[in-house]
Amino acid sequence: MPSTMPKGQVVGKFTEYAEAVAFVETIVNHGFPAGAVAIVGKDLRTVERVRGKMTYGRVALSGAMTGSWLGLIVGLFLGGSTDTAASPGVSSTFSSVLIGAGIGMLINLLRFSLARNKRGFVSQSAVIASKYEVQVPGNLADQADKAIADHENHAH
C-alpha cells in the first residue's frame, strides 16, 4: 500500500514522539479504533551522530566479527560428520569460525580500501521531527475526544 499523507483532524500535538505514542495508547485503550490513528512528524531534520574514527583496525574487526558468525553457522550445519546422531566436532566448527573471520576481514578491508567516498569516521543517522501531531479521520474526532475524556475521568 503506498504511503500517503493522512487526512483528518488533529486531536493532539506533542514535542516528543514518546508523548504522542502515550496519547495514542490512551485513546486506543479507551475504545478508539487503532487503525484510524496516524502520528505525523512535522519539520523533519536528519541528525547524524559521529560515533568514532574509522580505521583499518575497526574495519578489519567488524569484518572478522561478521565472518566469524557466518563461519560458526556454516560449521554447525556442515560440521563434517556423516553420522546424523553425532554433533559436529569442536575443532571443525572452530576452524570454520576462524576461516569465516579471516574471509570477512579480507572482504571488509578490500571494500574499505577500494571505496571512492571513504570517510574517516563512523556515524549513525536518524530522522527527527520537531513536533508530532496525532490525527484521526474527521468523522471520528468526537470519538477520540470521548476516549480522552474517559481516560481523564478514570485518572482522577
Contacts in CASP RR format, 6 or more apart in sequence:
PFRMAT RR
TARGET T0000
AUTHOR 0000-0000-0000
METHOD contacts of the structure
MODEL  1
MPSTMPKGQVVGKFTEYAEAVAFVETIVNHGFPAGAVAIVGKDLRTVERV
RGKMTYGRVALSGAMTGSWLGLIVGLFLGGSTDTAASPGVSSTFSSVLIG
AGIGMLINLLRFSLARNKRGFVSQSAVIASKYEVQVPGNLADQADKAIAD
HENHAH
5 40 0 8 1.000
6 38 0 8 1.000
6 40 0 8 1.000
6 135 0 8 1.000
7 135 0 8 1.000
7 137 0 8 1.000
8 135 0 8 1.000
8 136 0 8 1.000
8 137 0 8 1.000
8 138 0 8 1.000
8 141 0 8 1.000
9 135 0 8 1.000
9 136 0 8 1.000
9 137 0 8 1.000
9 138 0 8 1.000
9 141 0 8 1.000
10 133 0 8 1.000
10 134 0 8 1.000
10 135 0 8 1.000
11 27 0 8 1.000
11 134 0 8 1.000
11 135 0 8 1.000
11 136 0 8 1.000
11 141 0 8 1.000
11 144 0 8 1.000
11 145 0 8 1.000
11 148 0 8 1.000
12 20 0 8 1.000
12 23 0 8 1.000
12 133 0 8 1.000
12 134 0 8 1.000
13 131 0 8 1.000
13 132 0 8 1.000
13 133 0 8 1.000
13 134 0 8 1.000
14 20 0 8 1.000
14 23 0 8 1.000
14 131 0 8 1.000
14 132 0 8 1.000
14 133 0 8 1.000
14 134 0 8 1.000
15 130 0 8 1.000
15 131 0 8 1.000
15 132 0 8 1.000
16 132 0 8 1.000
17 39 0 8 1.000
17 129 0 8 1.000
17 132 0 8 1.000
19 132 0 8 1.000
20 39 0 8 1.000
20 132 0 8 1.000
20 133 0 8 1.000
20 134 0 8 1.000
21 39 0 8 1.000
23 134 0 8 1.000
24 34 0 8 1.000
24 37 0 8 1.000
24 39 0 8 1.000
24 134 0 8 1.000
26 147 0 8 1.000
26 148 0 8 1.000
26 151 0 8 1.000
27 37 0 8 1.000
27 144 0 8 1.000
27 147 0 8 1.000
27 148 0 8 1.000
27 151 0 8 1.000
28 34 0 8 1.000
28 37 0 8 1.000
28 147 0 8 1.000
29 151 0 8 1.000
30 147 0 8 1.000
30 148 0 8 1.000
30 150 0 8 1.000
30 151 0 8 1.000
31 147 0 8 1.000
32 136 0 8 1.000
32 140 0 8 1.000
32 143 0 8 1.000
32 144 0 8 1.000
32 147 0 8 1.000
33 140 0 8 1.000
36 136 0 8 1.000
36 137 0 8 1.000
36 140 0 8 1.000
37 134 0 8 1.000
37 135 0 8 1.000
37 136 0 8 1.000
38 134 0 8 1.000
38 135 0 8 1.000
38 136 0 8 1.000
39 132 0 8 1.000
39 133 0 8 1.000
39 134 0 8 1.000
39 135 0 8 1.000
40 132 0 8 1.000
40 133 0 8 1.000
40 134 0 8 1.000
40 135 0 8 1.000
41 129 0 8 1.000
41 131 0 8 1.000
41 132 0 8 1.000
41 133 0 8 1.000
42 129 0 8 1.000
42 130 0 8 1.000
42 131 0 8 1.000
42 132 0 8 1.000
42 133 0 8 1.000
43 129 0 8 1.000
43 130 0 8 1.000
43 131 0 8 1.000
44 127 0 8 1.000
44 128 0 8 1.000
44 129 0 8 1.000
45 127 0 8 1.000
45 128 0 8 1.000
45 129 0 8 1.000
45 130 0 8 1.000
46 125 0 8 1.000
46 126 0 8 1.000
46 127 0 8 1.000
46 128 0 8 1.000
47 125 0 8 1.000
47 126 0 8 1.000
47 127 0 8 1.000
47 128 0 8 1.000
48 123 0 8 1.000
48 124 0 8 1.000
48 125 0 8 1.000
48 126 0 8 1.000
49 123 0 8 1.000
49 124 0 8 1.000
49 125 0 8 1.000
49 126 0 8 1.000
50 121 0 8 1.000
50 122 0 8 1.000
50 123 0 8 1.000
51 121 0 8 1.000
51 122 0 8 1.000
51 123 0 8 1.000
51 124 0 8 1.000
52 121 0 8 1.000
52 122 0 8 1.000
52 123 0 8 1.000
53 120 0 8 1.000
53 121 0 8 1.000
53 122 0 8 1.000
54 112 0 8 1.000
54 118 0 8 1.000
54 119 0 8 1.000
54 120 0 8 1.000
54 121 0 8 1.000
54 122 0 8 1.000
56 109 0 8 1.000
56 112 0 8 1.000
58 122 0 8 1.000
59 108 0 8 1.000
59 109 0 8 1.000
59 112 0 8 1.000
60 105 0 8 1.000
60 108 0 8 1.000
60 109 0 8 1.000
61 105 0 8 1.000
62 108 0 8 1.000
63 101 0 8 1.000
63 104 0 8 1.000
63 105 0 8 1.000
63 107 0 8 1.000
63 108 0 8 1.000
64 101 0 8 1.000
64 102 0 8 1.000
64 104 0 8 1.000
64 105 0 8 1.000
64 108 0 8 1.000
65 101 0 8 1.000
66 104 0 8 1.000
66 108 0 8 1.000
67 100 0 8 1.000
67 101 0 8 1.000
67 102 0 8 1.000
67 103 0 8 1.000
67 104 0 8 1.000
67 105 0 8 1.000
68 97 0 8 1.000
68 98 0 8 1.000
68 100 0 8 1.000
68 101 0 8 1.000
70 100 0 8 1.000
70 104 0 8 1.000
71 96 0 8 1.000
71 97 0 8 1.000
71 99 0 8 1.000
71 100 0 8 1.000
71 101 0 8 1.000
72 93 0 8 1.000
72 96 0 8 1.000
72 97 0 8 1.000
74 96 0 8 1.000
74 100 0 8 1.000
75 88 0 8 1.000
75 92 0 8 1.000
75 93 0 8 1.000
75 96 0 8 1.000
75 97 0 8 1.000
76 88 0 8 1.000
76 93 0 8 1.000
78 88 0 8 1.000
78 96 0 8 1.000
79 88 0 8 1.000
79 89 0 8 1.000
79 92 0 8 1.000
79 93 0 8 1.000
79 96 0 8 1.000
80 88 0 8 1.000
80 89 0 8 1.000
80 92 0 8 1.000
81 87 0 8 1.000
81 88 0 8 1.000
81 89 0 8 1.000
112 118 0 8 1.000
136 143 0 8 1.000
136 144 0 8 1.000
END
